[in-house]
Amino acid sequence: MDDIDPNHLNYAVLVPFNGTSPFGGNSVTENLNIWYESGNYAWVMISTALVLLMIPGVGFFYSGLARRKSALSLIWLSMMATAVVSFQWFFWGYSLAFSHTGGKFIGNLDNFGFKGLLGYPSVASSKVPDLLFAVYQGMFSSITVALAIGAAAERGRMLPCVVFMFVWATLIYDPIACWTWNPSGWSLKMGGLDFAGGTPVHISSGSAALAYSLMLGKRRGHGTHELNYRPHNVTHIVLGTVFLWVGWFGFNGGSALGANLRAVMACVVTNLAASVGGITWCLLDYRLEQKWSTVGFCSGVIAGLVAITPGSGFVPPWAAVIYGVVGGAACNYATKLKFVIGVDDALDIFAEHGVGGIVGNILTAFFAADYIANLDGSYLGDPSKIPRGWVNGNYKQLGYQVADSVAGFAYSFGGTCIILFVMNLIPGLSLRATEEAEILGIDDAELGEFAYDYVELTREVISEDETGPKLSSDNGASAQRPDIAEKAT
């Protein structure tokens, strides 16, 4: 240890600097891997993959809730969000959120194009390097945009959605992530507690979805029997819920940025809150209709997962039960808000994520416990800095959590409205699909593809009625499409 420069200290944990340079280290002359534990590497890399798995889960969940004629477009949007935001994150998003010399509100371009991201300790923890932290957090940015863009359901054009993804991630998500998680951010310095994204992910996406729904206007036939439909594919909803539930272990557990007891506890409370949230919502729906709703159970699971997100690294298991009950009930009743305020939030994104995130932030003020927050040993150098809530007598924490929640909602909602207003004035970027496209369905009008190709099925049935069943062939397309068969010959 004699060759370690004592002037280089990592601020996250008071340990000697690990030997790499501020520019990421020189992998030609030194082994950059020796400063990090392989178990931490493995867990955060696995968590990255788990969070990526959540994004198609969002697409399937949204797709199942919508009508079949717009089902594929919602899956397409979730996948496109991954691609667009991954590039944005590499281009400048990570640097704007997590540069080491960032400001209270937003970072700078020191890490533009992932410049210097190799072995230097990450801005959030000395347990993982910048490069690993960057790819992990990139999945958070991607899923946040995927959550928000569902507001375009059944009446939004695809091109403006794609442009919105890049712009919104830059102007809205990156600043909120910076002030929440960057050590120089105003909320973190104030004392706000947000372990895995109550404000940057859920409040921001929920309020952005509310703004998008407002700016798009109501769907054709809103308030009539035409839109009084059931979700078209409950199996998609269940599949999406499974992807999300599994992925959330990486979302919350991975936010410990290491393979330790705090990560384990985050997984424990995540699963508990999801389970109790699903039961709570299901019971509330049964009270009204005397039916055990699968959609209601899945919605409650998501509500519980959203609510526990900010507190998952701070609260004990018994508190997770409260998160599930309160989160499930609050989000259930919040689905009525869209009728009160007159906004057509088709997929209840604000009710699930906006309200769920706010509930989670507030509950964290009450139940954050010091013995949970220090399960990873991060604060052994200075126990006075261990996060605490009301259970430890820190009553001012409620004010911090409210301030962070209000700021996140106001900034995301207001900023999103401005972005969409300006975009709608630009030729070619009008937000709303035509009435004809809305009647036809966004899948056909915008994608030219379908989740369920009933046109081909109808042709096959008609053909069989007229000529009898067709023999199978090695080329399925040729058997059903004479024009293709003719071209093939």
C-alpha positions in Angstrom: 0.0 0.0 0.0 3.0 2.3 0.2 2.9 3.2 -3.5 -0.7 4.6 -3.2 -1.1 8.3 -3.6 -2.8 9.5 -0.4 -4.0 12.6 -2.2 -6.4 10.6 -4.3 -9.4 9.5 -2.3 -12.7 8.1 -3.5 -15.5 10.2 -2.0 -18.1 7.4 -2.0 -16.2 5.3 0.5 -13.1 6.6 2.4 -10.6 4.2 0.8 -7.3 4.9 -1.0 -7.6 5.8 -4.7 -7.5 2.6 -6.7 -4.6 3.5 -9.0 -6.3 4.4 -12.2 -6.1 7.9 -13.8 -9.0 10.3 -14.1 -9.0 9.4 -17.8 -10.0 5.8 -17.1 -6.6 4.3 -16.8 -4.0 2.9 -19.2 -5.0 -0.7 -20.0 -1.7 -1.1 -22.0 0.5 -0.6 -18.9 -1.7 -1.6 -16.0 -4.4 -4.2 -15.2 -7.5 -2.2 -14.5 -9.4 -5.2 -13.2 -7.4 -5.7 -10.0 -9.1 -2.8 -8.2 -12.6 -4.3 -8.4 -14.2 -7.5 -7.1 -15.4 -9.9 -9.8 -18.6 -10.6 -7.8 -19.6 -7.0 -8.0 -18.8 -7.0 -11.7 -20.9 -10.0 -12.3 -23.9 -8.8 -10.3 -24.1 -5.4 -11.9 -23.7 -6.9 -15.4 -26.5 -9.4 -14.7 -28.6 -6.6 -13.4 -28.0 -4.7 -16.6 -29.4 -7.6 -18.6 -32.4 -7.9 -16.2 -33.3 -4.2 -16.6 -33.0 -4.6 -20.4 -35.5 -7.5 -20.1 -38.0 -5.1 -18.5 -38.2 -2.9 -21.7 -40.0 -5.5 -23.9 -42.0 -6.3 -20.7 -43.3 -2.7 -20.8 -44.2 -3.2 -24.5 -46.1 -6.4 -23.9 -47.9 -4.9 -20.9 -49.0 -1.8 -22.9 -49.8 -3.9 -26.0 -52.2 -6.1 -24.0 -54.0 -3.2 -22.5 -54.6 -1.5 -25.9 -56.9 -2.5 -28.8 -55.6 -5.1 -31.2 -55.3 -2.6 -34.1 -52.6 -0.7 -32.3 -51.0 -3.5 -30.3 -47.8 -3.9 -32.3 -47.0 -0.2 -32.4 -46.6 -0.2 -28.6 -44.2 -3.0 -28.7 -42.3 -1.2 -31.5 -42.1 2.0 -29.4 -40.6 0.2 -26.4 -37.9 -1.5 -28.6 -37.2 1.7 -30.4 -36.8 3.5 -27.1 -34.0 1.1 -26.2 -32.2 1.8 -29.5 -32.6 5.6 -29.5 -31.9 6.2 -25.9 -28.9 3.8 -25.9 -27.3 6.0 -28.6 -28.3 9.2 -26.8 -26.8 7.8 -23.6 -23.5 7.0 -25.4 -23.5 10.3 -27.3 -23.9 12.7 -24.3 -26.6 11.4 -22.0 -24.3 9.7 -19.5 -22.0 12.7 -19.4 -24.9 15.1 -18.7 -26.1 13.0 -15.9 -23.0 11.5 -14.2 -19.9 13.4 -15.2 -17.6 13.7 -12.2 -17.5 17.5 -12.4 -21.2 18.1 -13.0 -23.2 20.8 -11.4 -26.2 20.8 -9.1 -28.7 20.6 -11.9 -26.9 18.9 -14.9 -23.5 17.6 -15.8 -21.1 18.6 -18.5 -19.6 17.0 -21.6 -16.4 15.6 -20.1 -17.5 12.1 -20.9 -19.0 12.9 -24.3 -19.1 9.7 -26.4 -18.0 7.7 -23.3 -14.7 9.5 -23.4 -12.5 8.3 -20.5 -14.8 5.6 -19.3 -12.6 2.7 -18.4 -11.4 1.8 -15.0 -11.9 5.0 -13.0 -14.2 4.5 -10.0 -17.8 5.5 -10.9 -19.4 8.7 -9.7 -21.8 6.6 -7.5 -19.6 4.0 -5.9 -16.0 2.9 -5.7 -17.2 -0.7 -6.1 -17.7 -0.5 -9.8 -15.8 1.4 -12.6 -17.3 4.1 -14.7 -17.8 1.9 -17.8 -19.9 -0.7 -16.0 -21.9 2.0 -14.2 -22.6 3.8 -17.5 -24.0 0.7 -19.3 -26.1 -0.1 -16.2 -27.6 3.3 -15.9 -28.2 3.4 -19.7 -30.8 0.8 -19.2 -32.6 3.0 -16.6 -32.7 5.9 -19.1 -34.1 3.6 -21.8 -36.9 2.1 -19.7 -37.9 5.5 -18.5 -38.5 6.7 -22.0 -40.3 3.4 -22.9 -42.6 4.0 -19.9 -43.5 7.5 -20.9 -43.9 7.0 -24.7 -46.8 4.6 -24.1 -49.0 7.8 -23.8 -49.0 7.9 -27.6 -51.2 4.8 -27.6 -53.7 4.5 -30.4 -53.4 8.1 -31.8 -49.7 9.2 -31.9 -47.5 9.2 -35.0 -44.3 7.2 -34.8 -41.8 9.7 -36.2 -42.5 12.4 -33.6 -42.3 9.7 -30.9 -38.8 8.8 -32.0 -37.6 12.4 -32.0 -39.2 13.0 -28.7 -37.3 10.1 -27.2 -33.9 11.7 -27.9 -35.0 15.2 -26.9 -36.8 14.2 -23.7 -33.9 12.0 -22.5 -31.6 14.9 -23.0 -33.6 17.8 -21.5 -35.7 16.0 -18.9 -34.3 12.6 -17.8 -30.6 13.6 -17.7 -31.0 16.6 -15.4 -33.4 14.7 -13.0 -30.9 11.8 -12.8 -28.1 14.3 -12.2 -29.8 16.1 -9.3 -31.0 12.8 -7.8 -27.9 10.5 -8.0 -24.9 12.6 -8.9 -23.0 13.6 -5.7 -23.1 17.2 -6.9 -26.8 17.1 -7.5 -29.0 19.5 -5.4 -31.4 16.8 -4.2 -28.8 14.4 -3.1 -26.8 17.1 -1.4 -30.0 18.3 0.3 -30.6 14.8 1.7 -33.2 13.3 -0.7 -33.4 9.5 -0.6 -34.0 7.7 -3.9 -32.4 4.3 -4.1 -33.5 3.1 -7.6 -35.5 5.8 -9.4 -38.7 7.0 -7.7 -38.2 10.4 -9.2 -35.9 10.0 -12.3 -37.8 6.9 -13.6 -41.3 6.8 -12.3 -42.4 10.4 -11.4 -40.7 11.7 -14.5 -42.2 9.1 -16.9 -45.6 9.3 -15.3 -45.8 13.1 -15.5 -44.4 13.1 -19.0 -47.1 10.6 -20.1 -49.7 12.9 -18.5 -48.3 15.8 -20.5 -48.2 13.7 -23.7 -51.8 12.6 -23.3 -52.8 16.2 -22.7 -51.0 17.6 -25.8 -52.2 14.8 -28.0 -55.8 15.2 -27.1 -58.4 12.5 -26.5 -58.8 9.5 -28.7 -61.5 9.4 -31.3 -64.7 8.2 -29.6 -63.5 9.1 -26.1 -66.4 9.0 -23.6 -68.5 6.8 -25.9 -69.1 3.1 -26.0 -66.4 2.8 -28.7 -63.7 3.2 -26.1 -65.4 1.2 -23.4 -63.4 -1.9 -24.3 -61.6 -4.6 -22.4 -57.8 -5.2 -22.8 -57.4 -7.1 -26.1 -54.9 -9.6 -24.9 -54.6 -10.5 -21.2 -51.8 -13.0 -22.0 -49.6 -10.1 -23.2 -50.3 -8.3 -19.9 -49.3 -11.3 -17.9 -46.2 -11.9 -20.0 -45.2 -8.2 -19.6 -45.8 -8.4 -15.9 -43.5 -11.5 -15.6 -40.7 -9.7 -17.5 -41.1 -6.7 -15.3 -41.3 -8.6 -12.0 -38.1 -10.6 -12.8 -36.3 -7.6 -14.2 -37.1 -5.5 -11.2 -34.7 -7.6 -9.1 -31.9 -6.2 -11.3 -33.5 -2.7 -11.2 -33.6 -2.4 -7.5 -31.1 -5.1 -6.4 -28.5 -3.9 -8.9 -28.7 -0.3 -7.6 -26.6 -1.5 -4.6 -23.8 -1.6 -7.2 -22.4 -4.7 -5.6 -23.0 -8.2 -4.5 -23.8 -7.6 -0.8 -26.5 -7.8 1.8 -28.0 -4.5 0.8 -28.6 -5.9 -2.7 -30.2 -9.0 -1.2 -32.5 -6.9 1.0 -33.5 -4.8 -2.0 -34.6 -7.9 -3.8 -36.5 -9.2 -0.7 -38.5 -6.0 -0.2 -39.1 -5.7 -4.0 -40.7 -9.1 -4.2 -42.8 -8.5 -1.0 -44.1 -5.1 -2.2 -45.0 -6.6 -5.6 -46.8 -9.5 -4.1 -48.8 -7.4 -1.6 -49.6 -4.8 -4.2 -51.0 -7.4 -6.6 -53.2 -8.9 -3.8 -54.4 -5.4 -2.7 -55.5 -4.3 -6.2 -57.1 -7.6 -6.9 -59.2 -7.4 -3.7 -60.2 -3.8 -4.5 -61.4 -4.9 -7.9 -63.2 -7.9 -6.5 -65.1 -5.6 -4.1 -66.7 -3.9 -7.1 -67.3 -6.7 -9.6 -67.0 -10.0 -7.6 -64.4 -11.1 -10.2 -60.8 -12.1 -9.6 -59.2 -9.9 -12.2 -56.0 -11.0 -13.8 -55.4 -7.5 -15.2 -56.1 -6.1 -11.7 -53.6 -8.4 -10.1 -50.9 -7.5 -12.7 -51.6 -3.8 -12.3 -51.2 -4.1 -8.6 -47.9 -6.0 -8.9 -46.6 -3.1 -11.0 -47.9 -0.5 -8.5 -46.1 -2.3 -5.7 -42.9 -2.5 -7.7 -43.1 1.2 -8.5 -43.8 2.2 -4.9 -40.9 0.3 -3.4 -38.4 1.5 -6.0 -37.1 4.6 -4.1 -37.0 2.9 -0.7 -35.7 -0.5 -1.7 -32.3 0.0 -0.3 -33.4 1.8 2.8 -36.4 0.0 4.3 -36.9 -3.3 6.2 -39.2 -6.2 5.0 -42.1 -5.3 7.3 -42.2 -1.8 5.7 -42.4 -3.4 2.2 -45.8 -4.8 3.1 -47.0 -1.2 3.8 -45.6 -0.1 0.5 -47.5 -2.8 -1.3 -50.8 -2.0 0.4 -50.6 1.8 0.1 -49.0 1.7 -3.3 -51.6 -0.8 -4.7 -54.5 1.1 -3.2 -53.3 4.6 -4.2 -52.6 3.6 -7.8 -55.9 1.8 -8.0 -57.9 4.9 -7.0 -55.6 7.1 -9.1 -56.9 5.5 -12.3 -60.1 7.6 -11.7 -58.0 10.9 -11.8 -58.0 11.0 -15.6 -61.8 11.3 -15.6 -61.6 14.1 -13.1 -59.0 16.2 -15.0 -60.3 15.2 -18.4 -57.1 13.8 -19.8 -57.2 10.6 -21.9 -54.3 8.7 -20.3 -55.2 5.5 -22.2 -52.9 3.1 -20.4 -53.0 4.7 -16.9 -49.3 5.5 -16.9 -49.6 8.5 -14.6 -51.8 6.5 -12.2 -49.3 3.7 -12.0 -45.9 5.4 -12.3 -46.5 9.1 -11.4 -48.7 8.4 -8.3 -46.8 5.2 -7.4 -43.5 7.1 -7.5 -44.8 9.9 -5.3 -46.2 7.4 -2.8 -42.9 5.6 -2.7 -40.9 8.7 -2.1 -43.1 9.8 0.7 -43.2 6.4 2.4 -39.4 6.3 2.3 -39.3 9.4 4.5 -41.1 7.4 7.2 -39.5 4.0 6.9 -35.8 4.5 5.9 -33.8 2.7 8.5 -30.1 3.2 9.2 -29.4 -0.5 9.7 -30.7 -1.3 6.2 -29.0 1.6 4.5 -25.6 0.5 5.8 -25.9 -3.2 4.9 -23.3 -2.7 2.3 -20.9 -1.1 4.7 -20.6 2.1 2.6 -20.9 4.5 5.6 -18.6 2.8 8.1 -16.1 5.6 7.6 -18.7 8.2 8.8 -21.8 6.7 10.5 -23.3 10.1 10.9 -24.1 10.2 7.1 -26.1 7.0 7.1 -29.6 7.8 5.6 -32.4 7.8 8.1 -36.1 8.4 8.2 -38.8 8.9 10.8 -38.1 5.4 12.3 -34.7 6.8 13.4 -36.1 10.2 14.5 -35.1 12.1 11.3 -38.4 14.0 10.9 -37.1 16.6 8.4 -36.7 13.8 5.8 -40.3 14.1 4.8 -39.7 17.7 3.7 -36.8 16.5 1.5 -38.8 13.8 -0.1 -41.8 16.1 -0.8 -39.4 18.7 -2.3 -37.8 16.2 -4.6 -41.2 14.7 -5.7 -42.7 18.1 -6.5 -39.6 19.3 -8.4 -39.5 16.1 -10.4 -43.2 16.3 -11.3 -43.2 20.0 -12.1 -40.0 19.8 -14.2 -41.0 16.8 -16.2 -44.6 17.8 -16.8 -43.8 21.4 -17.7 -40.8 20.6 -19.7 -42.6 17.8 -21.7 -45.4 20.2 -22.5 -42.9 22.7 -23.9 -41.1 20.1 -25.9 -44.2 18.7 -27.5 -45.6 22.2 -28.2 -42.5 23.2 -30.1 -42.3 19.8 -31.9 -45.9 20.1 -33.1 -45.1 23.4 -34.8 -42.3 21.8 -36.9 -43.4 20.6 -40.4 -43.4 16.8 -40.4 -43.5 16.4 -36.6 -47.2 16.9 -35.9 -47.9 14.6 -33.0 -51.3 13.3 -33.8 -52.2 10.7 -36.4 -55.0 11.5 -38.9 -58.6 10.4 -38.1 -58.3 7.9 -40.9 -55.2 6.4 -39.4 -56.8 6.3 -36.0 -59.8 4.4 -37.4 -57.6 2.0 -39.4 -55.3 1.5 -36.5 -51.8 2.7 -35.9 -50.3 -0.7 -36.7 -51.6 -0.6 -40.3 -51.3 3.1 -40.8 -47.8 3.7 -39.4 -46.1 0.3 -39.5 -47.9 -1.6 -42.2 -47.7 -4.7 -40.0 -49.9 -6.3 -37.5 -49.7 -8.1 -34.2 -52.4 -10.5 -35.6 -52.6 -10.8 -39.4 -56.3 -11.4 -39.8 -56.1 -10.3 -43.4 -54.1 -13.3 -44.4 -56.3 -15.6 -42.2 -59.4 -14.3 -44.0 -57.9 -14.8 -47.4 -57.0 -18.4 -46.5 -60.5 -19.1 -45.1 -62.1 -17.7 -48.3 -59.8 -19.6 -50.5 -60.6 -22.9 -48.7 -64.3 -22.1 -48.9 -64.1 -21.6 -52.7 -61.6 -24.4 -53.7 -61.3 -26.7 -50.7 -58.4 -27.0 -48.3 -55.0 -26.3 -49.8 -52.2 -28.8 -49.5 -49.3 -27.7 -47.3 -46.0 -26.9 -48.9 -42.4 -26.3 -47.7 -43.0 -22.6 -48.4 -45.9 -21.5 -46.2 -46.0 -18.2 -47.9 -46.4 -19.8 -51.3 -49.3 -22.0 -50.0 -51.2 -18.9 -48.8 -50.0 -16.3 -51.4 -50.3 -17.4 -55.0 -48.6 -14.2 -56.1 -45.5 -15.2 -54.1 -45.6 -18.8 -55.5 -45.8 -17.4 -59.0 -42.7 -15.2 -58.4 -40.9 -18.1 -56.9 -41.4 -20.2 -60.0 
